[in-house]
Amino acid sequence: MTENVLEVRDLVKHFPLTQGVVIKRKIGAVQAVDGVSFDLKRGETLGLVGESGCGKSTIAKLLMGLEKPTSGHAYYNGEDIFTFSVTQQRALRRQIQLVMQDPYSSLNPRMTVADIVGEPFEIHPEVAPKGDRAAKVKDLLDVVGLNPEHINRYPHQFSGGQRQRIGIARALALRPEIIVCDEPVSALDVSIQAQVMNLLERLQEEFGLSYIFIAHDLSVVRHLSDRVAVMYLGRIVEIGSDLEIYEHPTHPYTQALLSAVPVPDPTRRGQRQVIRLQGDVPSPVNPPSGCRFRTRCWKAKEICAEQVPELIVRVADHPSACHFAEERDIVHAQGDADG
């Protein structure tokens, strides 16, 4: 058995743009994901961070089989899941589950908690015989910190944090190896976010889960993740351990993101310069040549427009896709970027 439970290689997803009603003509494509590669180790949490529209949720949909890739591979225990038959895909559902972003829209308002959490058992009856399902649902509710006696309530009778716990219980029902968490706490209050994150940590330890944790809140990602991959316009620009990314960032985009994170220590707030990026994020329909970040980067030179920077180890111990990667102390950084 390999150390990696999931290996993604050169993953590409382009959504075609068409024109016309009767005769449709392709006029371009939205390059949502463009050559993404990463590994997920057993029992590990990999954080995916980046601005809205960078391709994080598209990766989640591809791994769940909700979208088909344009090209690339994803190996679960050494087998390419994109080549699976319908029967194999059904079996894969037991091993890879999804916790969605919005607990208000991800639960069917016409179904009780018993029906919602027990629905996986209807699809995979081999996991739990009919006579055992009510007891299993109650056990799952207890595991995620909900009262098992509320099994016959409807989603509208719960708070947002409780609804997200119901979604987590549903994802746990089939005892998966991997859970893809697509911004699971972004719609919750800060105090509830902490409770849900602590719950996810406890469940990971208890059930030996591997997480892909998608978020745009860098402080949340650091709390949960063992490794972090930073995405920009469909590509990973830097990847490393949480310490490497947060204490020794080398890509300008990562440095800009980290400079915007609030500093909890009041005595250090005046020591950090915020890096304000100029311009808007380019369109994924027509991304810049070479380095996609170059149109907003203060280090950009001719080579950045001519050559795509490889995601390789350059000046630190982790890969960075920048021709001019260099370590920078975000808290104490002074004056070479437009502030």
N, C-alpha and C positions, 0 to 999 in steps of 0.2 A: 504494500500500500504506500503510495507516494505521500510526500509531505503536503503537496498542494491538492486541495479538494476541487478547485476550479482554476483553469488556465485559459485566458482569453488572448487570442492572437490576431492582430491586424483586423480588428472588427470595423466594418464600414456599414453605414446606413444612410443612403441618399433617398429623399422623398421627391419623386418627380413632380415638376410643375408643368401643367398642360394648359392649352388654350383652345377654345372652341367647344361647341355643344354637341353637334352631330359628329363632326370629324375632329377628334382631339389630336393636337399636335404638341409634342414635348418641346418646351421652350427653356428648360433648365432643370435644376434640382437643388433642393435644400440639403446641404451637406451637414446633417445633424451629428453624425459620428464618422470620423475619418481616420482610420488606422490606429485604433486604441488597443493596447496590449497591457495585461496585468495578470498577476497570480493572486489567488486567495488561499491562504494556508488553513489547515484544520484548526478550529478553535480561535481563529483570528477575526478581528474587525478591521475591514478596509474602508476608510472614509473617502468618498468622492465629493469634492467641493468645487465650486466655481459659480460664476454669475448665472442668472436665469437664461436659458436658451443655449447653454454650452454643451448639452447632450447627455447630462446625467440621467435624467428620467428615461431617455430613449434607450440607454444601455440597460436599464432595469426591464423595460418592455421586451427587449431582445432576449435577455436571459430567461425571462418568463415565457417566451414563445408567443407573446402578444403581437410582436412584429417580426417579420422575416428579414434577416440581414441582406444587404447588397452583396457583401463578401465577408470573408473572415471565418474564424473558428472559435468555438468555446468548448473546452474539454472538461467534462465532469468525470472524475475518476478515470481519466485517460480516454474517454469516448466523446466524440464530437456531437454535441446535442443538436446542432443544426442539421444533422443528417438523420435524425431519429424518425422512425415511422410514427403514425398516430398512436399505436399501441405503446411504443417506447416513450413517447411524449407524455402519455397518461401516467405511466409508471414514474416518470421523472418528476411529476407534480408532487409526489410524496416526499421528494428530497429537496426541492427548491420552492419556497413559499414567499409571499409578498405581504408586507405591511404597508398600506397605502397612506397617503399624506393627510387626507381630510376625513376624520372620523364621522363627519356629518353626512357625507355623500357615499362613503364606501360600505355602509350597512343598509340593507333593505328595510325601509321603515314599516313594511307590512309583515315582517318576520319577527318572531320572538327570538330572544337570545338563545333559547334551546335549538331553534331551527338554524340560526346563523352559525353558531359554533358547531352544531352537529351536521351541517351540510356536507363537509368533507367526507363524513362517514357514509353518506348516501352515495357519493360518487365513487368512494373506495370502500365498499362494504366488507372487504376482507380484513380491514383494520379493526373494525368493531362490530360484532353481531348486534342486531336490533335491540335485543334485550339489555345490552350493556351500555347503550349509547347515552341514555339520560345520566347514568352514574359517571361516565367519562366526561360529559359536558360539565357536570358539577365539579369534578376534579380539576378541570381546566380553568374554570372560573375561580376556584380557590387558589390555584397556582399563580394567577395574575392579580390576585388581591381583590376579587369581587365576591360578594355574598352569593353562595350557591343557591340560596333560597329565591333569588331574583331571576331564576331561570326562565320564567314565563313572562317577564317584562319585555317591553318593546324599546327600541333604541332611543325614542324621544323621552323616555323616562330616566335617562342617564345623562350625566354631565359629559363634556368633551373628553376629559381625561379617562372617564370610565368607558366611553365608547371606544377609545383607542385601545384600552385594555381588552375589550371584546374582540377587536380586530387582531390583537396579538394572540389571544386564546385560539381564535380560528386558525391562525397561521401555525400554531403549535400542535394542532389536533392530530396531524399525520406524523408527528415526530420527524420533521425534516432535518437535514444536515445544514442547509444554507437558508438564511432568511434575508431577503432583499428589503431593506427599510428605505422607502422613498419619502424622505423628509417627514418622518413619523411624528415629530414634535413641533413642527413649524406653526401649526394651527392652534397650539395650546398656550395657556398662560405660563409665565416663567416658572412659577412654583410647581405647576403640574408637569412641566417639561422635566424638571429634576427628578420627580417621582417616576416618570416613565423611563427615563434613562437609567436610573438605578434598577428598575425592574428588568430592563433589557440586559444589564450587566449580570444580574443574579440568574436569569434564565440561561444566559450563555454558559455560565459556570456549571449550572445544574444539569443542563442537557447537552453540553458539548457543542454548542451551535457555532457556526461561522456566519458573520454578518458582512453584507455590503451596505454601508450606511451612507445614504445620500443626503446632503444638506448644504445650505449656503451659509449657515452660522458656524464660523470657525471655532468658537469656544465650545459649542456642543460637540463638534467633530473631535476636538482634542480630548474631551472628557471620555469619549467612548473608544476611539480608534487606536489600534496598534500601529497601523501605517496609514498614510494619507496620500491620495493622488489628486493633484490640482489640475482641473480641466479649463481650457479656454477654446471656444469656438470649435468644438468637436474633437479636440486632441488633448492628450495628457502632456502638460508642460513640465511637471516636476512630480516625483514620487519618492517617498522615503518614510522612515519611521516618524512617529509624532514628534520626537525630540529633534530630528534632523530638519523637518519642515518648519517647525515653530521656532526653534532656536537658531538654526543655521540655514535659512532660505537662500537659494542662489538664483532663482529666476525672478526677473523684475516684476512679473505679474503676481507671483506669490508674495513678494515683498510689499507690493501695493495693497493686496488684500489684508495682510497681517497688520499693516500700519493703520488700517481703519478699525481694527478690533479695539473696543474700549479697554483701558487699563484699569484693573480693579484697585491697584495701589495708588491712592491720591498723590503720594510723594513722588511718583515716577511719571505722572501724566505730562508734566511740562518738559520732560526729557526726550520726548519722541516727536519726530516730524511726520505728519501725515502726508503720504504720497498721493497727490491728486492727479489721476490720469486724465489726459486731454482727449477730447473727441468721444465719439460713440463707438459701441461695439460694431464692427463691420457686419454686413449681411452674410449669413451662411450660404446664400445663393451664389454670391460672387466674393469669396474670401480673398484677402490679399495674397500675393505670391510670396514664396519663401516662408518666413516666420509670420504667422497670422497675427501676432501681437505687435508687430513692428510699427503699425500706424499709430500706436498709443505709447510706444516705448521711448524713453529718453536716451537709450543707448544705441538705437537703431543706426546702422550704417549700410553701405551698398550690399555687402554680403547677405544681409538679412532679407533683402528683396530678391536675391538671386538663388539662395540655397536654403532648403528646409533644414533647420537644425535637428540633429538626431537626439533622441532621448537617451543620453549616455552619461556616465560619470565624468565630471569635468574638474571642478575645484574642490568638491567635498566628497563624502562617501556615499552619495546617492545621486541618481540620474537627474539631469536637467536639460531641457530642450532650448538652450540659449547659447548663441555663439560667444557671448560675452558674460557668461555666468560668473558670479562672484558672491562670496558670503557677505552678508550685511547684517549688522546688529540693528534690528528694527527699533528698539527702545532708544538707543543712543545715536541713531543715524542722523547726520546733519547734512543738509544743503545741496546735494548734487542732483536732486530731482526737483521738479517743479512743485512747490508746496503751496 
